[in-house]
Amino acid sequence: LVKKYGNNNKVNYYNIALGGMGSAWGAENLTSRVGYMNAYYNETIIPDIIYVKFAANDVRVAPETYKNNMSGIVAQFKELYPDATIVLVSGKINNEKTYIYGDNHNNVLAHEQVLAEIADANLNCVAVKTTSVWADILNSKDYEDYLSNNINHANDFWAMVTSQIIVGTLSKDNSANGVTTMYNSAAALRSA
């Protein structure tokens, strides 16, 4: 990121999420949440990059419904911010030993595939596939290694790994999706 943007650049972070909500809520309330944000800061915020992640609260949502919800969110963001890059982040696998999350492993992996399909269908949109990585991690670690409450809330290890997956994805060539990433910028510089 430093190679692309340099040192000492100001980064503004705005969070319009509300804990405990799912993608249906996000699709229904996105415009009002953006309005609240703009009112709070007393200016119209124009983001360069938007991260969207609805996961744990959607584990029981059918993939087709999830796709409709997430497609609606992407469409709304594209209408509001046509120049912003949209990054769709899939979720981790929560503790399936609990009654809350049970056997939702395959559903969460299906959601990841849905995000990839949405990204493929939209320019300047990319899917970050964290779910597959967490499924692989579960081959050698247990849920307790990345969950702070042993159920669903992530810990620092999760944050570190997930941020590495995001940066790794944004470092790849995503030019087919119209996404200008560190990889694309470096390739352009090498060919100039």
N, C-alpha and C positions, 0 to 999 in steps of 0.2 A: 504494500500500500504506500509505503514511503517513496518507492521508485515512481509510482504513478502520480502521487499528490504532493510529494515533498515533505519536509519537516515543518512543524509548528503551524499546521493548518487548523483552523477552527472547525470542530465537528459539533454540530447541534444534534441532539438526540431527543426525539419526541415519542412518547408512548401513549397510544390511544386505546390500549387494551383495557379490559376489565376482567380480573381473575374469575375463574369458574365458569366462563362462558364458552360456547361452542361456535362452530362455523355458521350455523343458522342465525344465531344472534349477530355475528359479525356481518353477514350479508345484509341483515335487516337494519343494523344500526351504524354502519360505516359512515354514512354521510353526516349523521348527527354527531358522531364522535369527532370527525374532522372539524365540524362547526364548533364544538366545545374547545378543541385545541386552539383553533384560530382566535376564538374569543378570549381564552385564557392568556394567550401571548399578545393579544391586541394587534395581530398582523396575520396576513395570509401566508401560511407556511407552504413552501414549494420544495418538496424533498427531491433529492437526487436518486436515492435508493430507498426502497420500502421492503421491509421484512414482514412476511405474514406466516404465522404459525398457529394453527388450531389443531390440537392433537389429543391430549389426554381426555378432554371432555367430549370428544367425538368418537371414542373407541368403539361404541356400539352403533354408530351411525353407518348405515349401508353405504358402500362405496359410491353408488350412483347419486345418492342424496348429497354425500360429501362433495362429489364433483360439481353438482349444481350449485351448492353453497359457495365453494371456493372459486368456481368460474364467475359467479356473481360478484364476489369480492374483487377479483382481478379486473373484471369489466368496469366496476365502479372506480377503482384506482386509476385505470387507464384513461377513463373519461376525465377525472379530476386532474391527473398529472401525466399527460401523454409522453413526456420526456423522461420520466423516472424509470429506473430499472426495478422490477419487482422480483423479489427473491422469496420463493415458496419453500419453507423449511418443514420437512416431515418430522414426526415425533419419535421419541424413544419408546422402548417397550417397557411398560410399567410392570410392577410385580404381579404376575399372573397367579401367584400363590394366594392372593387375596380374593375375597368374594367380589370386590368392586371391579377388578379387571379381569378375573377369570381367564378364559381362553380367547383373548382378542388378538393374539399374535398375527394371525393371517389377515384380519380386518385392518390392522394398522399397516401391514405391508401393502395391502391393496390401496390404502389411502396414499401411500408413497407413490405407487404407480399412477394414481389419479393425478397427483401433483406434476409428475413428469409429463403426462398427456396434456395437461393444461399449459405447462411451460412450452411444450412443443408446438402448441396451437397459437401461441401469442408471441409476437415480437417483443424483445426487450424484457423477457421473463425467463427465469431459470429456476429449476427445482434442485434443492439441496437434499440429497437422499441420506438422511441420518438414520432412519429406521433400519435399513439393511446393515449398517455398521453396528448398531446396537444389537441386532440379532446375532451377528458374528461375535461380538464381544461376549455375549451370553454363553458362548461355547467354552470360554475359559474363566469367566467371572460370574458372580452372582448379582442379582438385583441390588443387594445391599451395598455393593461397591460403587454404585452411581446414584443411589437414591438416599436422600438425607433422612427420610422418615420411613424407609423400607416399603413404601406403598407407591407413591407417585411423584413426590417432590424431589427435584434433582439437587445434586450436591456440586461441589467445585470440580470434581473429576469430570462429571457430565459437562459442565460449562466449558472446561478446557478442551475436551474431545470434540464437542459440538462446534466450538469456534474454529477448531482446526479443520473440521469437515467443511464448514462454510468457506473459510479462506481457500482451502484446497479446491473447492468447486469453482469459486470465483477466479481462481488462478488458471483454470482450464480454458481451452478455446470454446467459447459459447457463441461464436459469431453466427452460427446458423440460426440462432434465436434472436439475433440482433442485439445481443448483450455485449457491451463494451466492458471487458474485464481486464484485470492486470495482464493476463496472457495475451489478449488481443492487442492491447496497447504496446506491450513489449515486442510483439511480432511486427506491428506497424513501424515501430522505431527501428527494428533490425532491417526492414526492407526499404527504409527511406534512404 
